[in-house]
Amino acid sequence: MKKELLDLLACPECGSVELVLNHSAEESLTCARCNACYPVRNGIPQMLPNPLATSLQLTETYREKLRASILQGEAEARPEPPNPEVDRFMWEQELYCWGKEVIYKDSKAAEIFSSYSEQGARRLCQFIIARANGVQGKSLLYVGSGNDRLVTLPLEEEGAFVVNLDIAPEPLEDLMQAGAKSCVCGDARRLPFRADAFDVVFSKGSIHHSHPIDQPLRAMARVAKSGGHIIVAEPGKHVLSRPPRVLSPSGLGYPTPYEDAISTREVIDILNNEGISQLEVAALTHAPPGVTPLIARLWESLGKAMPWLFRRFAFEFIVYGRKGGPTRAIL
């Protein structure tokens, strides 16, 4: 594990930065304050809070139950689980495997999804680079990265030190195999990093998985440096209630019991209370996947020409702000 990554980590249990790297048969990190131990597997520190880490052994038990719920649309009718935190965690483990399995069964759906993903990733990278005035030599935290090589690798090519965080280890392993340099398995609501650690902290489509959303947003604000940039990209509030038609037959696009759409107003209010200023709203993508190319190009062009009119109908929005500085909101 790289020393520059170790220098950013903190214990999610007690918040201590006194982590000791143990070189033994299996590399691990030990907290000198509370003695919590975190294994390092395939170069990825497993910095999950203990209750979640110990529940990983339940993954196979949950798998068939969750898949039946996805296919049959029974998510809302499910009885209250005995441990909602573990249940939420298991959903996140399975969603990645489910997505990989079903999205490429239909070649047309795969092509549409890939094209849409590339477009959104390209725009997010451009947005980050523009707002941060370049990323060369800067530290970036991608919260809820999954295996998003389309964002991580281009930012690394621009000279950024990108740390990818996800609650599920498997997508991070895939991301490392694709060439990403630094990944950490952890919970967005209890980010395992020191305060004031990153120049840029950003997320894409992950905060609506982590309710109440004030927890991950406060954590993002905590680990951003003074003057650092925070970027939150999310699907519009109307999207989760009406998933894109191209995703519907596969079971993708339907929310889990722990997903709930969020608004720009909610994000802005929370970040503003955490000392994030100069807040503004932009659109990441206007047209959803599956729209014919001609209509999609027109939709995107109109969105750029008249953002004040089309922003509210965007498929994905961005909330941007800076930690500290004068208060200014552009809504």
N, C-alpha and C positions, 0 to 999 in steps of 0.2 A: 504494500500500500504506500502511495506517495506521501512524503512528509507534508507537502503543501495541503493535502486533504486532511491529514491528521491535525494540523494546526487550526483547522476550521471547526472541528467536531466538538460536541459537548454531550454529556450524558442526558438522555431524555428522561431518566428517572428523577435525578436531583439537580440537573443543570450544571454540574461541575465540568470544568474544562480540563481537569486533571485526569486525563486518560493515558493509560500505559499500554503500549503495544507489546504484546507477548509473542515471541517467536518460539513456537513449539511445534508439535506434530500438526496442530491446526492453529493457524494464526488467529489471535483474538485481541480485543481491547478490554481492559479492566478499569473501572472507575475507582480512583484512589479514595474517593469520599464515601461512596455507598456500597462499593464492592460489586456492583452490577457488572456482568460480563457479557460482551457482545462478540460473537464469532465473526471472522472475516472469511467469506466463502467466495472463491473465484475472484478475489481482489475486491469484493464488495462488502463493506462493513454492514452488518445486520443490526441496525440501531433501533429496532422496534422496542417499545415498552414491553416489559416482561409478560403481562397477560396476553398480548397479541403474539409474541414470539412463541410462547408455549402452545398456543392453539394451532400452529401450523400443521401439527400432526393430525388435525381433524379434517384436513382438506379433502381427502378421499371420501370421508363419511358424508360431507356436505355436497359433493359434486353432483350426484344424480338428482338430489332433491332440488338443487338450484336450477339445473338444466330443465327439469320438468316445469318449474315455475316460469322460466323464460319462454319455453315453447307454448305453454298453455295459457299464458297471460294471467297467471294466478298470483302475481306479486302482491296485489292489493288485498287479496282474500286470505293471505297466509296468516295463521295464528301468531300471536305475539311470541317471539322466541324467548327461551329462558335467559339467554345472555345476548342482548341486542348488539353489544360491542363486538363480540366474537362473530355473530351472524353477519354484521356489516363487513367485517374483515374478510370473512370467507367469500362473500360476494365479490369483493375486489380481487381476490386471488383467482376466482373462476372466470370473471369477465374477460380477462386477457386471453385465456386459453380458448374460451368460447368464440371470441372475436376472430382469432386466428383460424379457427376451424371452419367457421361458416362464411366469412366474407368472400373467400376466394372459390367457393363452390360454383358460383355463377360468374362466368368470365366477364360479362357485361357489367355486372355490379362491381366486380373487382376493378375494372378499368375506370369506372366512374368514381369510385371511392379513392383510388390512387390519384387520379387527376385532381380531385377536390383537396386531398391531403397535401399534395405538392403546392397547390395554389395558396392554401392557408399558411403552410410552413414558410413559404417564400415571403409572404407579406409580414408575418410575425418577425422573421429575421430582419427584414428591412426596417420595420418599426422600431425594434430594439436598437439596432445600429444607429438609426437616425436620432432617437431620443437620448441615447447614451453618448452621442458624439463619437461614435466608434467604440469597439470593444477590445481593441488590441491591449493586452496586458491586464485586462480587468477580470474580476471574479464574478461569475454569474451562477445563480441557483435556479434550476428548472424544477419547480414543484409539481409533482404528478407527471413526470416525463413519460412514463411507460417506456416503450422502445422507440421513441420518436427520433430516429436518426436524421430525419429531414430538417429538424431544427437544430439539434445538437451538433452534428458534424459540420454544417456550414459556419456556425458560430465559432467552433474550434479552429476552422480554417482561417477565420478572420483574426485569430490570435487570442481569443478569449479562453480563460480557464473556466470550463463549464462543469458544475457539479449537478448530476441528475439524481433526483430523489423520487422514489415511488414506494408505495406500501407493499407491493408485490415483488418478490425477488426475480421471478422468471423473466419479465420484460427487461429488467436491468441487465440480466445475463445476456440476453439477445442483443441489447444495445452495446454492451462491451465487446461482444464478438463482431459487431459491425464497425468497431473502431473507436467508440467513445472512450475517453481516458479516465473519467472519475464518476462513480455511481455509489449511492448510499441507499440502503433499504430503510425506510422510516415512515412515521406517521406525520402527515402535513399539519396536524393539529398540535403536535409536540415536536417541532423541528429539532433534530439533534445537532444543532450548530450554535456556535458562540454568538452573542449579541454583536451587532455592527460588523458582520463578517463579509458581506457581499456588496459589490458595486451595483448589481442589478439582481432583483428577485422577480421571477415571473412564473406564470402558470398558464395553461391552455386546456380548458375543458375539464378541469379536475375539482374546482372548488365546490361545484354543486353536488359533489359526492360526499362532502364533509360538513354536514350540518351538526350543530349550528355553525354557520360560516364565519362568525366572528372569531372562532378559534384559529382556523388556518390563516385568516387575514391578519390577525394580531401577531401570529408567529412570523409571518412574512415581514411585517413591519419591524419586528424585533431584530431580525437577523440582517436587515438592510443597513448599510452604513449611513451616517448623517450625510445628506445630500445625494444619497443613492436613489435608484429608480425602482419603482414597483409597477408591474404590468400584469393585469388580470384579464385574460381572454375567456369568454364564456359563450355558450349558445344563448340566443335570445329566449326570452321567457316563453314565447309561443312555440318554440321548437320541440321541447320535451313532450308537450301535450299532443303534438301532431308530427311525429317523426317523418323524415323524408321517405317517400314511397319506395325508393330503391333499397332502403335498409329493412323495410317492414317484413318482407317474406322470410328473411333469415333469422328474425328474432332480435337483430341489432336495432338500436334506436329506441327501444322501449326502456323506460327508466326502471331501475331496481327499486326495492322498497326504501332505499336510503338516498335516492337522488330526488332533488326537488329544484325546479328552475329558480334562478335568482335574477334580480334586476340590477341595472346600473345604479339606481338610487340606493339600494341596500349596500352595495360594495362601497360606494362613495362615502356614505354616512359612517361606516365602520372605519375605513381608512382615515377619514378626516379626524375621527376621535383618537386615532393612534399617531397623530402628528404628521400624517401624509398630506402634503399641500400641492398646489398647482395642479389640481385634479382636472382631468379632461376625459371626454368620451369620444371614441372613434369606432368605426366598423372594421372588423377583420375581413369578413366575407359577407357580401350581401345576398348572393344567390345560393340556395342549398344544393347539395349534390343531387344529380338526377335531372336538373333542368337542362333543356336542350341548349347546345353551345351558343346559338344566336341570341336566344333570350337571356342566357346567363351573361354574355358580353354586354348586352344592352342594359341589363339590371346593374351590373357593376359600374358601367360608364355613368349611368344616371346617379348612382350612389356617390361617385367621386365628384360629379358636377354639382349635385345638390345634397350635400351631407345633412344639412339641417332638416330636409324632408324625408330622406330615405334611411337615416340612421336608425329610426325606431323600428323599421321593418327588416333590419339586417339579420342575416342568419346567425352571425357571431359578432359580439361587441368586444371592445377593449376599453378598460378603465386604466388610465395612466396617472401616476403622481410621483412626487419626490418627497423623501423624508426630510422634514425641516424646511425652513424658508418661509416666505410670505404666503398667506392663504389666498388662493385664487382658484375658482371653480368655473369650468366651461362645460355646461351641460347640454 
